[in-house]
Amino acid sequence: MSSKNKKEHQYSNKILKILGEKKAISLPEIRDSARDRALDSQIESKALSRNKYAITRSLKGLKDAGLIEQIASAHSEYARLTKEGKKKMHSLKLDSDTTLVNTTWDGFWRIILLDLPEERKSERESLRYLLKKAGFVCLKNSAWISPFPFEHLFTNIKKDLGLTSEMMILVTELVDEETKKFLFETFGK
């Protein structure tokens, strides 16, 4: 990946994270916020005009990829995440170096039951990918378990995708001894 493409990719990820914080944000606010975050990340401040260009290209790329949509109002232009954009943003949260997820086991197991029909196969595969990234282990075809506290992230994903009975999230401390032994071996606890 060239340094130009890498910079645009960095901005795209920053923009998705910014849009994940609110329902919709004005384009000038996105540009300012993305630039400020980039400058905080040691991207040279003297390259401001190149940064503006990279942000504009990143916004266009995100729109072309169907990850954001732009809405015009009488006062300003706004952007917001699409359904696909929300999936991508949740994936970025799992990749982030600054994600503050406690990896010390708190005694609770997070179990996610996933049952999406064949016509929603792409969503099912995306969710399985996210579960794996979050450290969940597949127990059976549709049952996933983890000691890590990602239940709030998956509750948001469930809400964003409009899943009701297709995805169930359970948090429990009660597991039979044989299963507990297997899980401790699996997670190295």
C-alpha positions as CSV (number, residue, x, y, z in Angstrom):
1,M,0.0,0.0,0.0
2,S,1.5,3.3,-1.0
3,S,2.0,6.0,1.6
4,K,-0.8,8.1,-0.1
5,N,-3.2,5.2,0.1
6,K,-2.2,4.3,3.6
7,K,-2.9,7.9,4.7
8,E,-6.4,7.8,3.0
9,H,-7.0,4.5,4.7
10,Q,-6.0,6.0,8.1
11,Y,-8.4,8.9,7.5
12,S,-11.2,6.5,6.4
13,N,-10.9,4.6,9.6
14,K,-10.8,7.8,11.7
15,I,-13.9,9.1,9.9
16,L,-15.8,5.9,10.6
17,K,-14.9,6.1,14.3
18,I,-16.0,9.7,14.4
19,L,-19.3,8.9,12.7
20,G,-19.8,6.0,15.2
21,E,-20.0,8.6,18.0
22,K,-23.1,10.4,16.7
23,K,-26.1,9.8,14.5
24,A,-25.0,12.4,11.9
25,I,-22.1,14.9,11.8
26,S,-21.6,17.9,9.5
27,L,-18.9,17.5,6.9
28,P,-16.8,20.5,8.2
29,E,-16.9,19.0,11.7
30,I,-15.8,15.6,10.3
31,R,-12.9,17.3,8.5
32,D,-11.8,19.2,11.6
33,S,-12.1,16.2,13.8
34,A,-10.3,13.8,11.5
35,R,-7.5,16.3,10.9
36,D,-7.1,16.9,14.7
37,R,-7.0,13.2,15.4
38,A,-4.5,12.7,12.6
39,L,-2.3,15.5,14.0
40,D,-2.5,13.9,17.4
41,S,-1.1,10.8,15.7
42,Q,2.1,12.5,14.7
43,I,1.0,13.2,11.1
44,E,3.0,16.3,10.1
45,S,1.1,19.6,10.7
46,K,2.9,21.3,7.8
47,A,1.1,18.9,5.4
48,L,-2.3,20.5,6.2
49,S,-3.4,21.0,2.6
50,R,-2.5,17.4,1.7
51,N,-4.4,16.3,4.8
52,K,-7.5,18.2,3.6
53,Y,-7.2,16.5,0.3
54,A,-6.8,13.0,1.9
55,I,-9.9,13.6,4.1
56,T,-12.0,14.7,1.1
57,R,-10.8,11.6,-0.9
58,S,-11.5,9.4,2.1
59,L,-15.1,10.8,2.4
60,K,-15.6,10.1,-1.3
61,G,-14.2,6.6,-1.0
62,L,-16.4,5.8,2.0
63,K,-19.5,7.1,0.2
64,D,-18.6,5.2,-3.0
65,A,-18.1,2.0,-0.9
66,G,-21.6,2.5,0.6
67,L,-20.2,2.9,4.2
68,I,-21.5,6.5,4.6
69,E,-24.3,8.5,3.1
70,Q,-24.4,12.3,2.8
71,I,-27.5,14.4,3.6
72,A,-27.8,18.0,2.5
73,S,-29.8,20.5,4.6
74,A,-30.4,24.2,4.2
75,H,-27.5,24.9,6.6
76,S,-24.9,22.3,5.9
77,E,-24.0,18.9,4.5
78,Y,-24.0,15.9,6.9
79,A,-22.8,12.4,6.8
80,R,-23.9,9.3,8.7
81,L,-23.0,5.6,8.7
82,T,-25.0,3.2,6.6
83,K,-25.8,-0.3,7.9
84,E,-22.6,-1.5,6.2
85,G,-20.7,1.4,7.7
86,K,-21.8,0.4,11.2
87,K,-20.5,-3.1,10.6
88,K,-17.2,-1.8,9.5
89,M,-17.0,0.6,12.4
90,H,-17.7,-2.2,14.9
91,S,-14.9,-4.2,13.2
92,L,-12.5,-1.3,13.7
93,K,-13.4,-1.1,17.4
94,L,-12.1,-4.7,17.7
95,D,-8.9,-3.9,15.8
96,S,-8.1,-0.7,17.7
97,D,-4.8,-0.6,19.7
98,T,-6.6,1.6,22.2
99,T,-9.6,-0.6,22.9
100,L,-9.9,-0.9,26.6
101,V,-11.3,-4.4,27.2
102,N,-10.3,-6.0,30.4
103,T,-8.7,-9.4,29.6
104,T,-8.7,-10.4,33.3
105,W,-11.5,-12.9,33.7
106,D,-14.3,-11.5,35.9
107,G,-15.9,-14.9,36.4
108,F,-18.6,-14.5,33.8
109,W,-18.9,-16.2,30.4
110,R,-20.5,-14.4,27.5
111,I,-22.5,-16.7,25.3
112,I,-23.9,-15.6,21.9
113,L,-26.4,-17.7,20.1
114,L,-26.6,-16.9,16.4
115,D,-29.3,-18.2,14.1
116,L,-29.5,-16.3,10.8
117,P,-31.3,-18.0,7.8
118,E,-29.4,-18.8,4.6
119,E,-30.8,-15.7,2.8
120,R,-28.9,-13.6,5.4
121,K,-25.6,-15.6,4.9
122,S,-23.4,-12.5,4.4
123,E,-24.6,-11.0,7.7
124,R,-24.1,-14.4,9.4
125,E,-20.5,-14.6,8.1
126,S,-19.8,-11.0,9.1
127,L,-21.0,-11.7,12.6
128,R,-18.9,-14.9,12.9
129,Y,-15.9,-12.9,11.7
130,L,-16.5,-10.3,14.4
131,L,-17.1,-12.9,17.1
132,K,-13.7,-14.5,16.2
133,K,-12.0,-11.1,16.3
134,A,-13.5,-10.5,19.8
135,G,-12.0,-13.8,21.0
136,F,-15.2,-15.9,21.0
137,V,-14.8,-19.6,20.4
138,C,-17.5,-21.5,18.5
139,L,-18.9,-24.3,20.7
140,K,-21.4,-25.6,18.2
141,N,-22.6,-24.2,14.8
142,S,-24.5,-21.3,16.3
143,A,-23.2,-21.1,19.9
144,W,-20.2,-18.9,20.7
145,I,-18.5,-18.2,24.1
146,S,-15.9,-15.9,25.5
147,P,-14.6,-14.7,28.9
148,F,-14.1,-11.2,27.5
149,P,-16.6,-8.4,28.2
150,F,-17.7,-7.7,24.6
151,E,-21.4,-8.1,25.3
152,H,-22.1,-4.4,25.1
153,L,-20.5,-4.2,21.6
154,F,-22.6,-7.1,20.4
155,T,-25.7,-5.7,22.0
156,N,-25.2,-2.6,19.9
157,I,-24.5,-4.7,16.7
158,K,-27.7,-6.6,17.4
159,K,-29.7,-3.4,17.7
160,D,-28.0,-1.9,14.6
161,L,-28.8,-4.9,12.5
162,G,-32.4,-5.2,13.8
163,L,-31.8,-8.7,15.2
164,T,-34.3,-10.0,17.7
165,S,-34.5,-13.7,18.2
166,E,-31.8,-14.3,15.6
167,M,-29.1,-13.3,18.1
168,M,-29.2,-13.9,21.8
169,I,-26.6,-12.7,24.3
170,L,-26.3,-14.4,27.6
171,V,-23.9,-13.6,30.5
172,T,-23.5,-16.3,33.1
173,E,-21.1,-17.5,35.8
174,L,-22.7,-21.0,36.0
175,V,-21.1,-23.6,33.7
176,D,-20.9,-27.4,34.5
177,E,-17.5,-28.6,35.6
178,E,-16.6,-30.6,32.4
179,T,-17.5,-27.6,30.2
180,K,-15.6,-25.2,32.5
181,K,-12.5,-27.5,32.3
182,F,-12.7,-27.4,28.5
183,L,-13.2,-23.6,28.5
184,F,-10.2,-23.0,30.8
185,E,-8.0,-25.1,28.5
186,T,-9.3,-23.3,25.4
187,F,-8.8,-19.8,26.9
188,G,-5.7,-20.6,28.9
189,K,-7.3,-19.5,32.2
